[in-house]
Amino acid sequence: MNPNRRQFLHASVASMALAAASGNAFAKSGKSHPHVVVVGAGWGGATCAKYLRLWDPGIQVTLIEPNPHFISCPMSNWVVGGFQDFDYLVKSYDNLPRYGIQMLQDLVIGVDADKQVVRTRGGRRIRYDRLVLAPGMEWMTETVEGYEDGAKAQKVMHAFRAGPETLLLRKQLEAMPDGGVFIIASPPRPGRCVSGPYERACAAAHYFKQHKPKSKIIMLDGDIDIVSKGPMFKAAWKEFYPGMIEHRPNNLAMGFDHREMVVRTEFEDVKGDVVNIIPPQRAPRLCKDVGVRNDALDRWCGIDFVTYESTSVPKVHVIGDPVLSNMPKSAHVSNNQAKICAAALIEILNDRQPLPTPVIGSTSYSITSDHTSGSIAVVMRYDPAKKAYIRQPEGGANTRHSELDFAYGRAWHENMWADTLG
Ligand SMILES: Cc1cc2nc3c(=O)[nH]c(=O)nc-3n(C[C@H](O)[C@H](O)[C@H](O)COP(=O)(O)OP(=O)(O)OC[C@H]3O[C@@H](n4cnc5c(N)ncnc54)[C@H](O)[C@@H]3O)c2cc1C
């Protein structure tokens, strides 16, 4: 470790110990202690809170999250495929308070941006100097007629937020008879983890191949083709699961009849035994209420790409999946954006200029079986003249799936957890 970094870490730990001893997590030396409130302790929010405190212990940080545990979407398809226990996806938040983060288990229900106050379901009113919104996604279930009724009857789920739906989907696949049809209906871009549905097809096919070899998977794809790692997925389907996965592009799910178990698209009605419809997504309602969901389609949040401050509401920053950008909507990107936002906030709160050309790096791994995967690495740098993140030549792709890539993917996940929650 470089000596400056070691000194910095020692100083942080010492100041945190002092604060803990005094009974006040923020009772440290310094003139002012600006307060940053972070909403949502997912890949983006938890990373942002942690790095704010790591890089500037003079900043007070409150992190608000309703769930008692962190549950990872990456690797949740392993659970769907039956080659990983659900518990593997669940991690504790216990390490975060050690950085001096004040964690509140609560749900943010409103923000008064003029008064700089956050309101929670638990009745709290918390004042902020800067607010970071990292609440993930909301599913536009109203775009699929009958989806809500089907979800209430537990006949359809998206399972694109890891949790009870992940387990329900797994149980339904286990209960499906051999020779049954599993429908996966995916939305067009942009959305969370665009390779996730195809990866899910591989996970399910891997299970069917061993236990229900007469079964079939029909992919109703709202996009024009497989938009991420397409050649790799198609090659894997041919090699590992010949005849089992049928991909029907340009076939957006528009309705679902849960009594008949029929998915309706613009072109056809398709009957399944297990139905997994992933509706299009948008930034959650909270973002709309705060005024940061501000694009023409009322879906995403426009931000300044250097500071991640909203283009419509001052002192409110947005990171992760809700952001309007050409960046992938992934855990890795949320984690990177969180660090850029944290670094920018530290500069702003110390009256300095943030770095004008931030860089993000993201690797996306997709399994093709319980021991193989392929991956794409992307590097993007912000170009102030173009006002956009531009893809750099440093990225690369393992378009041929392999066991080595699978090992890298597992290590990537462990590292991401350590970086975000460790
Ligand atoms: C099947 C699948 C596989 C995937 N695989 C990968 C992968 O391999 N690699 C990769 O990089 N990405 C992957 N992703 C994508 C990744 O999971 C998301 O892009 C990532 O979770 C986004 O992070 P986030 O912090 O923006 O949102 P989230 O992780 O969704 O976190 C948002 C948090 O905010 C909380 N919250 C919401 N509203 C409020 C509120 N009002 N008050 C307080 N808290 C609130 C939520 O409870 C949640 O904890 C995958 C996704 C899926 C579904």
The ligand as an SDF file (V2000), in Angstrom:
LIG
                    3D

 53 58  0  0  0  0  0  0  0  0999 V2000
  -30.9250  -10.8480  -13.3760 C   0  0  0  0  0  0  0  0  0  0  0  0
  -29.9780   -9.6710  -13.2910 C   0  0  0  0  0  0  0  0  0  0  0  0
  -28.6120   -9.8740  -13.4710 C   0  0  0  0  0  0  0  0  0  0  0  0
  -27.7470   -8.7900  -13.4240 C   0  0  0  0  0  0  0  0  0  0  0  0
  -26.4080   -9.0170  -13.6080 N   0  0  0  0  0  0  0  0  0  0  0  0
  -25.5470   -7.9970  -13.5460 C   0  0  0  0  0  0  0  0  0  0  0  0
  -24.1400   -8.2250  -13.6790 C   0  0  0  0  0  0  0  0  0  0  0  0
  -23.7010   -9.3630  -13.8790 O   0  0  0  0  0  0  0  0  0  0  0  0
  -23.3200   -7.1580  -13.6080 N   0  0  0  0  0  0  0  0  0  0  0  0
  -23.7730   -5.8950  -13.3750 C   0  0  0  0  0  0  0  0  0  0  0  0
  -22.9520   -4.9760  -13.2770 O   0  0  0  0  0  0  0  0  0  0  0  0
  -25.0890   -5.6450  -13.2220 N   0  0  0  0  0  0  0  0  0  0  0  0
  -25.9960   -6.6500  -13.3080 C   0  0  0  0  0  0  0  0  0  0  0  0
  -27.3280   -6.4190  -13.1310 N   0  0  0  0  0  0  0  0  0  0  0  0
  -27.8350   -5.0230  -13.0490 C   0  0  0  0  0  0  0  0  0  0  0  0
  -27.7370   -4.4610  -11.6280 C   0  0  0  0  0  0  0  0  0  0  0  0
  -28.3440   -5.3170  -10.6990 O   0  0  0  0  0  0  0  0  0  0  0  0
  -28.4010   -3.0870  -11.5320 C   0  0  0  0  0  0  0  0  0  0  0  0
  -28.0090   -2.2930  -12.6120 O   0  0  0  0  0  0  0  0  0  0  0  0
  -27.9910   -2.4450  -10.2070 C   0  0  0  0  0  0  0  0  0  0  0  0
  -28.6190   -3.1470   -9.1530 O   0  0  0  0  0  0  0  0  0  0  0  0
  -28.3480   -0.9750  -10.1410 C   0  0  0  0  0  0  0  0  0  0  0  0
  -27.8520   -0.4480   -8.9460 O   0  0  0  0  0  0  0  0  0  0  0  0
  -28.5810    0.7760   -8.2340 P   0  0  0  0  0  0  0  0  0  0  0  0
  -27.7990    1.0920   -7.0080 O   0  0  0  0  0  0  0  0  0  0  0  0
  -28.8360    1.8400   -9.2300 O   0  0  0  0  0  0  0  0  0  0  0  0
  -30.0300    0.2120   -7.8380 O   0  0  0  0  0  0  0  0  0  0  0  0
  -30.4180   -0.9670   -6.8640 P   0  0  0  0  0  0  0  0  0  0  0  0
  -29.3400   -1.9830   -6.7840 O   0  0  0  0  0  0  0  0  0  0  0  0
  -31.7710   -1.4140   -7.3070 O   0  0  0  0  0  0  0  0  0  0  0  0
  -30.5460   -0.2920   -5.4480 O   0  0  0  0  0  0  0  0  0  0  0  0
  -31.5610    0.6310   -5.1590 C   0  0  0  0  0  0  0  0  0  0  0  0
  -31.7960    0.6060   -3.6520 C   0  0  0  0  0  0  0  0  0  0  0  0
  -32.6170    1.7240   -3.3000 O   0  0  0  0  0  0  0  0  0  0  0  0
  -33.5600    1.3200   -2.3420 C   0  0  0  0  0  0  0  0  0  0  0  0
  -34.6900    2.2530   -2.4160 N   0  0  0  0  0  0  0  0  0  0  0  0
  -35.5870    2.3750   -3.4220 C   0  0  0  0  0  0  0  0  0  0  0  0
  -36.4750    3.3430   -3.1400 N   0  0  0  0  0  0  0  0  0  0  0  0
  -36.1300    3.8510   -1.9450 C   0  0  0  0  0  0  0  0  0  0  0  0
  -36.6750    4.8740   -1.1250 C   0  0  0  0  0  0  0  0  0  0  0  0
  -37.7540    5.5690   -1.4940 N   0  0  0  0  0  0  0  0  0  0  0  0
  -36.0870    5.1370    0.0720 N   0  0  0  0  0  0  0  0  0  0  0  0
  -34.9840    4.4430    0.4580 C   0  0  0  0  0  0  0  0  0  0  0  0
  -34.4200    3.4600   -0.2870 N   0  0  0  0  0  0  0  0  0  0  0  0
  -34.9930    3.1720   -1.4770 C   0  0  0  0  0  0  0  0  0  0  0  0
  -33.8980   -0.1100   -2.7410 C   0  0  0  0  0  0  0  0  0  0  0  0
  -34.4580   -0.8350   -1.6600 O   0  0  0  0  0  0  0  0  0  0  0  0
  -32.5330   -0.6350   -3.1830 C   0  0  0  0  0  0  0  0  0  0  0  0
  -31.8330   -1.2370   -2.1180 O   0  0  0  0  0  0  0  0  0  0  0  0
  -28.2390   -7.4860  -13.1500 C   0  0  0  0  0  0  0  0  0  0  0  0
  -29.5990   -7.2980  -12.9410 C   0  0  0  0  0  0  0  0  0  0  0  0
  -30.4700   -8.3810  -12.9980 C   0  0  0  0  0  0  0  0  0  0  0  0
  -31.9290   -8.1590  -12.7320 C   0  0  0  0  0  0  0  0  0  0  0  0
  1  2  1  0
  2  3  1  0
  2 52  2  0
  3  4  2  0
  4  5  1  0
  4 50  1  0
  5  6  2  0
  6  7  1  0
  6 13  1  0
  7  8  2  0
  7  9  1  0
  9 10  1  0
 10 11  2  0
 10 12  1  0
 12 13  2  0
 13 14  1  0
 14 15  1  0
 14 50  1  0
 15 16  1  0
 16 17  1  0
 16 18  1  0
 18 19  1  0
 18 20  1  0
 20 21  1  0
 20 22  1  0
 22 23  1  0
 23 24  1  0
 24 25  2  0
 24 26  1  0
 24 27  1  0
 27 28  1  0
 28 29  2  0
 28 30  1  0
 28 31  1  0
 31 32  1  0
 32 33  1  0
 33 34  1  0
 33 48  1  0
 34 35  1  0
 35 36  1  0
 35 46  1  0
 36 37  1  0
 36 45  1  0
 37 38  2  0
 38 39  1  0
 39 40  1  0
 39 45  2  0
 40 41  1  0
 40 42  2  0
 42 43  1  0
 43 44  2  0
 44 45  1  0
 46 47  1  0
 46 48  1  0
 48 49  1  0
 50 51  2  0
 51 52  1  0
 52 53  1  0
M  END
$$$$
